[in-house]
């Protein structure tokens, strides 16, 4: 499939894991992809591995100037932006009693406010997209049910509300009512379950042992792979989902269908 031929996509948190898999999938389907991450060496390596003109960008979503510069660089090279994927999420598992202002800023800031900054910077270009803009945000099943990790979960839940409100605010109907000829922007959110990313595989023997246990607990018989999320993102960002906006799509191996222990 070449669903993104001629289109330009920006993926944040793209140096590794889910973000990198999303960038690979969009590039395979024809998109000119810009990969943004605060890990400059990692994002350069990821872009080089993709090839095909993939564009690495050093970008920290907690810094508005950095986000603005990244979007400006994409426009300077390609002249347009059609797809934005918000993939940054920070989790430290801070115990509730130990959550102070710094812990809240360090986790909720990049996860929730980082997405806001990215959407705001990309907004005029997404509105100008001749095919209609698409924003896909990576949430979590932690935002849908109580799986612990309170700050991270609260931020992911906030992303769902943000997604729904923006889907209405920048819908074609609402823009037309304001006299705009834009085709509008579709906003959707993917909520992954446990995904086999470097956060798990580089976490030492204890983390790997826990991941092995989760393999057996998921109704689908395994934890997810980054490519599972990339496939969902590619669908929601494509014209195949042209009548889908404002949704939360769990990609969770059945975790939300029944009791699942993450202890």
C-alpha positions as CSV (number, residue, x, y, z in Angstrom):
1,X,0.0,0.0,0.0
2,X,1.1,3.6,-0.8
3,X,-1.5,5.4,1.1
4,X,0.8,8.4,2.0
5,X,2.3,9.0,-1.4
6,X,3.0,12.7,-1.7
7,X,2.2,13.4,1.9
8,X,4.4,14.7,4.7
9,X,4.4,13.3,8.2
10,X,6.0,14.4,11.5
11,X,6.4,11.8,14.2
12,X,7.6,12.8,17.7
13,X,9.5,10.4,20.1
14,X,10.7,8.7,17.0
15,X,14.2,7.6,17.9
16,X,13.2,4.1,19.0
17,X,10.3,1.9,20.0
18,X,6.8,2.8,18.9
19,X,7.7,6.1,17.4
20,X,10.4,4.6,15.2
21,X,8.1,1.8,14.1
22,X,5.4,4.4,13.1
23,X,8.0,6.4,11.1
24,X,9.1,3.2,9.3
25,X,5.5,2.3,8.5
26,X,4.5,5.7,7.1
27,X,7.7,5.8,5.0
28,X,7.0,2.4,3.6
29,X,3.6,3.6,2.6
30,X,5.1,6.6,0.7
31,X,5.2,9.4,3.2
32,X,8.1,11.9,3.5
33,X,8.8,11.4,7.2
34,X,10.3,13.7,9.7
35,X,11.5,12.1,12.9
36,X,11.7,14.2,16.0
37,X,13.2,13.3,19.3
38,X,15.3,14.8,22.1
39,X,17.8,11.9,21.6
40,X,19.7,13.5,18.7
41,X,22.0,10.6,18.0
42,X,19.2,8.1,18.2
43,X,16.9,10.0,15.9
44,X,19.7,10.5,13.3
45,X,20.3,6.8,13.4
46,X,16.6,6.0,13.0
47,X,16.3,8.3,10.0
48,X,19.4,6.9,8.4
49,X,18.0,3.4,8.8
50,X,14.8,4.4,7.1
51,X,16.6,6.2,4.3
52,X,14.3,7.5,1.5
53,X,14.8,11.1,2.6
54,X,13.7,10.6,6.2
55,X,14.4,13.8,8.1
56,X,15.9,13.7,11.6
57,X,15.1,16.6,14.0
58,X,16.4,17.2,17.5
59,X,13.3,18.3,19.4
60,X,12.3,18.4,23.0
61,X,8.5,18.8,23.3
62,X,8.8,20.6,26.7
63,X,10.4,23.5,24.9
64,X,8.0,25.5,22.7
65,X,10.9,27.1,20.7
66,X,12.3,23.6,20.0
67,X,8.9,22.4,18.7
68,X,8.3,25.5,16.6
69,X,11.8,25.1,15.1
70,X,11.1,21.4,14.2
71,X,7.8,22.2,12.5
72,X,9.4,25.1,10.6
73,X,12.2,22.8,9.4
74,X,9.7,20.4,8.0
75,X,7.9,23.2,6.2
76,X,11.1,24.6,4.9
77,X,12.0,21.3,3.3
78,X,8.7,20.0,2.1
79,X,6.4,23.0,2.0
80,X,3.5,21.2,3.7
81,X,2.5,19.0,6.6
82,X,-0.3,16.4,6.4
83,X,0.1,14.1,9.3
84,X,1.3,14.6,12.9
85,X,1.8,11.7,15.3
86,X,2.2,12.7,19.0
87,X,4.1,9.8,20.5
88,X,6.0,11.3,23.5
89,X,5.1,9.7,26.9
90,X,7.1,9.8,30.1
91,X,6.6,7.4,33.0
92,X,8.6,6.8,36.2
93,X,6.1,4.9,38.3
94,X,6.3,7.5,41.2
95,X,4.3,6.4,44.2
96,X,1.3,8.6,44.9
97,X,2.6,9.7,48.2
98,X,5.9,10.8,46.6
99,X,4.4,12.8,43.7
100,X,5.7,16.4,44.1
101,X,5.5,19.3,41.7
102,X,8.8,18.2,40.0
103,X,7.5,14.6,39.4
104,X,4.3,16.0,37.9
105,X,6.1,18.3,35.6
106,X,8.6,15.7,34.5
107,X,5.9,13.2,33.5
108,X,2.7,15.1,32.7
109,X,4.6,18.0,31.0
110,X,6.0,16.0,28.1
111,X,3.1,13.6,27.8
112,X,0.2,16.0,27.8
113,X,1.4,19.6,27.4
114,X,4.0,18.3,24.9
115,X,1.2,17.1,22.6
116,X,-0.5,20.5,23.0
117,X,2.6,22.3,21.9
118,X,3.0,20.1,18.9
119,X,-0.5,20.5,17.7
120,X,-0.4,24.2,18.1
121,X,2.8,24.5,16.1
122,X,1.5,22.2,13.3
123,X,-2.0,23.6,13.3
124,X,-1.8,26.2,10.5
125,X,0.0,23.7,8.2
126,X,-2.4,20.8,8.9
127,X,-5.3,23.2,8.2
128,X,-3.7,24.1,4.9
129,X,-3.2,20.4,3.8
130,X,-4.9,19.9,0.5
131,X,-5.9,16.4,1.5
132,X,-7.0,17.3,5.1
133,X,-4.8,17.1,8.1
134,X,-4.6,14.1,10.4
135,X,-3.3,13.9,14.0
136,X,-2.9,10.6,15.7
137,X,-1.9,10.7,19.4
138,X,-0.5,7.7,21.3
139,X,-2.4,7.3,24.6
140,X,-2.5,4.2,26.7
141,X,-5.0,1.8,28.2
142,X,-3.7,3.4,31.5
143,X,-5.9,6.3,30.5
144,X,-8.9,4.0,30.2
145,X,-8.7,1.9,33.4
146,X,-6.8,1.7,36.6
147,X,-3.4,0.0,35.9
148,X,-1.3,2.1,38.2
149,X,1.4,4.7,37.4
150,X,-0.8,7.6,38.4
151,X,0.9,10.6,36.9
152,X,1.4,8.9,33.5
153,X,-2.1,7.5,33.6
154,X,-3.7,10.9,34.4
155,X,-1.7,12.5,31.6
156,X,-2.8,9.8,29.1
157,X,-6.4,10.3,30.2
158,X,-6.0,14.0,29.5
159,X,-4.9,13.2,26.0
160,X,-8.2,11.5,25.4
161,X,-10.2,14.6,26.3
162,X,-7.8,16.8,24.3
163,X,-8.3,14.5,21.3
164,X,-12.1,14.6,21.5
165,X,-12.3,18.4,21.9
166,X,-9.9,19.1,19.1
167,X,-11.8,16.7,16.8
168,X,-14.9,18.8,17.1
169,X,-13.1,22.2,17.2
170,X,-11.2,21.6,13.9
171,X,-13.8,19.4,12.1
172,X,-14.7,20.4,8.6
173,X,-18.2,21.4,9.8
174,X,-17.0,23.7,12.5
175,X,-14.4,25.3,10.3
176,X,-17.0,25.9,7.6
177,X,-19.2,27.6,10.1
178,X,-16.3,30.0,10.8
179,X,-15.9,30.7,7.1
180,X,-12.9,28.5,6.5
181,X,-12.5,26.5,3.3
182,X,-10.1,24.0,5.1
183,X,-10.9,20.3,4.7
184,X,-10.5,20.1,8.5
185,X,-8.3,18.0,10.7
186,X,-9.1,14.6,12.0
187,X,-7.9,13.8,15.5
188,X,-7.7,10.2,16.8
189,X,-6.0,8.4,19.6
190,X,-4.5,4.9,19.8
191,X,-4.4,3.4,23.3
192,X,-1.7,0.6,23.5
193,X,-1.5,-2.1,26.0
194,X,2.0,-3.4,27.0
195,X,4.3,-3.1,24.0
196,X,7.7,-4.8,23.7
197,X,9.8,-1.6,23.5
198,X,13.3,-0.8,24.8
199,X,11.8,0.6,28.0
200,X,11.1,-3.1,28.8
201,X,13.9,-5.0,26.9
202,X,16.7,-2.7,28.1
203,X,15.3,-2.7,31.7
204,X,17.3,-5.6,33.0
205,X,16.4,-9.2,34.0
206,X,13.5,-8.2,36.3
207,X,11.8,-6.1,33.7
208,X,12.2,-8.9,31.1
209,X,10.8,-11.5,33.5
210,X,7.8,-9.3,34.1
211,X,7.3,-9.0,30.3
212,X,7.4,-12.7,30.0
213,X,4.7,-13.1,32.6
214,X,2.5,-10.5,30.8
215,X,2.9,-12.5,27.6
216,X,0.9,-15.3,29.3
217,X,-1.7,-13.0,30.8
218,X,-2.9,-11.2,27.7
219,X,-6.0,-12.7,26.1
220,X,-4.2,-12.5,22.7
221,X,-1.4,-14.7,24.1
222,X,1.3,-12.1,23.8
223,X,2.2,-8.5,24.5
224,X,2.2,-6.1,21.6
225,X,5.0,-5.2,19.3
226,X,5.7,-1.6,18.1
227,X,4.5,-2.7,14.6
228,X,1.1,-3.4,16.0
229,X,0.7,0.2,17.0
230,X,2.3,1.5,13.8
231,X,-0.4,-0.4,11.8
232,X,-3.2,1.2,13.8
233,X,-1.7,4.7,13.4
234,X,-1.2,4.2,9.6
235,X,-4.9,3.3,9.3
236,X,-6.2,6.2,11.3
237,X,-3.9,8.7,9.5
238,X,-4.9,7.4,6.1
239,X,-7.9,8.1,3.8
240,X,-9.2,4.7,4.8
241,X,-10.2,6.4,8.0
242,X,-11.6,9.5,6.4
243,X,-14.9,9.2,8.2
244,X,-13.3,8.5,11.6
245,X,-12.5,11.3,14.0
246,X,-12.5,11.8,17.8
247,X,-12.1,8.1,18.6
248,X,-10.0,6.2,21.1
249,X,-8.8,2.9,19.6
250,X,-7.4,0.4,22.1
251,X,-4.7,-1.8,20.6
252,X,-4.3,-3.9,23.7
253,X,-4.4,-7.7,23.0
254,X,-7.7,-7.9,24.8
255,X,-6.5,-6.4,28.1
256,X,-9.7,-4.3,28.5
257,X,-12.0,-7.2,27.9
258,X,-11.4,-8.8,31.3
259,X,-9.4,-8.8,34.5
260,X,-5.7,-8.6,34.0
261,X,-3.1,-8.3,36.8
262,X,-0.1,-6.2,36.2
263,X,1.5,-6.9,39.5
